[in-house]
Amino acid sequence: MTRALGKVAREEAEADALRPMAMPNVVAANAAVAAAPFQAVFAVPGRLTIPATGEAKRVQLQENNIEPTLTVRSVPKVDPKAYLYVKFILPKGASLLPGAVSLFRGGAFVGTRKLSVLAPGEEHELGFGADDQVRVRHAIVGQTRGETGLISSSRTDSRKFRITVKNQHERAVELVVLDQVPISMNEEIKVTLLGPTKPTKRNVDDKRGVIAFESKLEPEQERVIEFGYRVTWPGKRPIIYGR
């Protein structure tokens, strides 16, 4: 009888040893930040034990929940892809220190980036790579050259384009399509915009000739942008398109 009880006790002890140990509840404690006009002091609560293994260690100092603005941007004349950008504003407090940042999209790791100091209260932007759920097509639908006038002839060069963008996301996206039109450097050369779609911005970021078409695309919505330009100049003078 004693041997049987001893065997049962050993089996129960072995079973207890094999059972997973209950993990204690872990709560992340952020550092207390004392921000001053020219410095910020991060006070880490409690004590931390860091093994002397020679490896780099990380200690969480701060956590912010920020609601960003998502924008899809495309330059189909150069690249037939759409790219996802995030704009955000840091809350008031200490600046975000420079260093590497890991970028995740939909739970998937998409890359790293080096950041400089990010000041609170200002708008910042991060790129998250190509967005395969937004389809972009760019086509030249017309190109004509000719002469006008009877006595004093002028030459014309007209070009028309069609850009098609479709949102295949299950959510709406803010869309920015960028393109360019010629800029005259001579008063005798006239440039006229053509087409039913008018740009929402011109000379984007102070770059002459760069135009933007901004809109909001609902899920599965497709937008067609039709625009172009006409260049007119004296018939006896040649023109050169620069970059």
C-alpha positions in Angstrom: 0.0 0.0 0.0 2.9 2.4 0.9 4.6 1.6 -2.4 1.4 2.3 -4.4 0.9 5.7 -2.6 4.5 6.6 -3.3 4.1 5.8 -7.0 1.0 7.9 -7.2 2.8 10.8 -5.5 5.7 10.6 -7.9 3.4 10.5 -10.9 1.5 13.6 -9.6 4.8 15.4 -9.0 5.9 14.6 -12.5 2.6 15.8 -14.0 2.9 19.0 -12.0 6.4 19.6 -13.4 5.1 19.1 -17.0 2.2 21.6 -16.6 3.0 25.1 -18.0 3.6 27.6 -15.3 1.1 30.4 -15.0 2.7 33.6 -16.4 2.3 36.7 -14.1 0.5 39.7 -15.5 3.0 42.0 -17.0 2.2 45.7 -17.2 4.5 48.1 -19.2 5.4 51.1 -17.3 6.4 54.2 -19.3 9.0 56.6 -18.1 7.9 59.9 -16.5 8.8 62.7 -18.8 9.8 66.1 -17.5 9.9 68.4 -20.5 11.6 71.8 -20.4 12.2 74.4 -23.1 15.7 73.0 -23.9 15.7 69.5 -22.5 13.6 66.5 -21.6 14.3 64.1 -18.7 13.0 60.5 -18.8 12.7 58.9 -15.4 12.3 55.1 -15.7 10.3 53.7 -12.8 11.7 50.9 -10.6 14.9 49.0 -11.3 16.0 47.1 -14.4 18.4 44.1 -14.5 20.4 44.1 -17.7 22.5 41.0 -18.3 26.1 41.7 -19.2 26.0 39.7 -22.5 27.5 42.5 -24.7 24.3 42.7 -26.7 22.3 45.9 -27.3 19.3 46.2 -25.0 16.1 48.2 -25.3 14.1 49.9 -22.6 10.6 51.3 -23.4 10.5 55.0 -22.4 7.3 56.2 -23.9 4.2 55.0 -25.8 1.9 57.3 -27.9 -1.4 56.4 -29.7 -1.6 58.6 -32.7 -4.5 58.7 -35.3 -2.7 59.2 -38.7 -4.0 60.4 -42.0 -3.5 57.9 -44.8 -2.7 59.2 -48.3 -2.1 57.3 -51.5 0.2 59.1 -53.9 1.1 58.3 -57.5 3.2 59.8 -60.3 2.0 57.5 -63.1 3.9 59.3 -65.8 7.1 58.1 -64.1 6.0 55.0 -62.2 2.7 53.1 -62.7 2.4 52.3 -58.9 0.7 54.0 -56.0 2.5 54.5 -52.7 1.1 54.8 -49.2 2.1 57.7 -47.0 1.1 58.5 -43.4 0.8 62.0 -42.0 0.7 62.5 -38.3 1.2 65.1 -35.5 3.0 64.3 -32.3 1.2 65.2 -29.1 2.5 68.0 -27.0 5.4 67.1 -24.8 9.0 65.9 -25.5 10.3 65.6 -29.0 10.8 62.2 -30.5 14.5 61.4 -30.4 16.4 60.5 -33.6 17.0 56.9 -34.5 15.7 53.9 -36.5 12.0 53.2 -36.7 10.3 49.9 -37.7 7.3 50.2 -40.1 4.4 47.8 -40.0 1.4 47.8 -42.3 -1.5 45.6 -41.5 0.6 43.7 -39.0 3.3 42.9 -41.6 6.8 44.4 -41.4 7.6 46.6 -44.4 11.0 48.1 -43.5 12.9 50.5 -41.4 13.8 54.1 -41.7 16.1 56.6 -40.1 14.3 59.5 -38.5 15.7 62.9 -37.4 14.3 64.7 -34.3 10.5 65.0 -34.6 9.1 68.0 -32.9 5.6 67.9 -31.2 2.8 69.9 -32.7 4.2 69.7 -36.3 3.1 67.5 -39.2 5.4 64.7 -40.2 5.2 62.1 -42.9 6.3 58.5 -43.3 6.3 56.3 -46.5 5.1 52.7 -46.2 6.0 51.5 -49.7 3.9 50.5 -52.8 0.2 50.0 -52.3 -0.9 47.0 -54.5 -4.5 47.6 -53.8 -4.6 50.8 -55.8 -4.4 50.3 -59.6 -3.0 53.1 -61.8 -2.9 53.4 -65.6 -1.5 56.2 -67.7 -2.1 56.6 -71.4 -1.5 59.2 -74.1 -4.8 59.6 -75.9 -3.8 62.3 -78.4 -0.9 64.2 -79.8 -1.1 66.7 -82.7 1.1 69.4 -84.2 0.0 72.0 -86.7 0.0 75.6 -87.8 -2.5 78.4 -87.3 -3.0 81.8 -88.9 -2.8 83.1 -92.5 -0.5 86.1 -92.3 1.5 85.5 -89.2 1.5 81.7 -88.7 2.0 80.0 -85.3 2.8 76.5 -84.5 1.0 74.3 -82.0 1.8 71.2 -80.1 -1.2 69.6 -78.3 -1.0 66.5 -76.0 -3.8 64.8 -74.1 -3.6 62.2 -71.4 -5.9 59.8 -69.5 -5.1 58.5 -66.0 -7.3 55.8 -64.4 -7.1 55.0 -60.7 -9.1 52.3 -59.0 -9.3 51.7 -55.2 -9.5 48.0 -54.4 -9.3 48.5 -50.7 -12.3 47.9 -48.3 -11.9 51.4 -47.0 -11.8 54.9 -48.6 -8.4 56.5 -49.4 -7.2 60.0 -50.0 -5.7 60.1 -53.4 -3.0 62.5 -54.8 -2.0 62.1 -58.5 1.0 64.2 -59.6 1.9 65.1 -63.1 3.6 68.0 -65.0 2.9 70.5 -67.8 5.4 72.7 -69.7 6.3 76.2 -68.3 7.0 78.9 -70.8 10.3 80.8 -70.3 9.4 83.2 -73.1 6.4 85.6 -73.4 5.9 84.5 -77.0 5.4 80.9 -76.0 1.9 80.2 -74.6 0.9 77.1 -72.7 -2.8 76.4 -72.3 -4.3 73.6 -70.1 -6.8 71.3 -71.8 -9.3 68.6 -70.8 -12.2 68.4 -68.4 -10.3 67.5 -65.3 -8.7 70.6 -63.7 -5.8 70.2 -61.2 -6.5 71.1 -57.6 -3.0 72.4 -57.1 -0.3 73.9 -59.3 3.4 74.4 -58.7 3.3 71.8 -56.0 6.0 72.2 -53.3 7.2 75.3 -55.3 8.1 73.2 -58.3 7.1 75.0 -61.4 4.9 73.0 -63.8 4.1 70.2 -61.2 0.3 69.8 -60.8 -1.8 67.7 -58.5 -5.2 66.0 -58.7 -6.6 65.4 -55.3 -9.7 63.4 -54.4 -11.2 60.7 -52.2 -11.8 57.3 -53.5 -14.4 55.1 -51.9 -14.0 51.2 -51.9 -14.0 49.8 -55.4 -14.4 53.3 -56.9 -12.6 54.2 -60.1 -11.6 57.7 -61.1 -10.6 58.9 -64.6 -8.5 62.0 -65.0 -8.4 63.5 -68.5 -6.2 66.5 -69.0 -3.6 67.9 -71.5 -1.9 71.0 -72.7 -1.4 73.1 -75.9 1.8 74.9 -76.6 1.7 77.8 -79.1 4.7 79.7 -80.4 5.8 81.8 -83.5 6.2 79.6 -86.5 9.7 80.7 -87.5 11.1 79.9 -84.1 12.0 76.4 -82.8 11.2 75.4 -79.2 13.0 72.9 -77.0 11.3 71.0 -74.1 13.6 70.9 -71.1 13.3 69.0 -67.9 
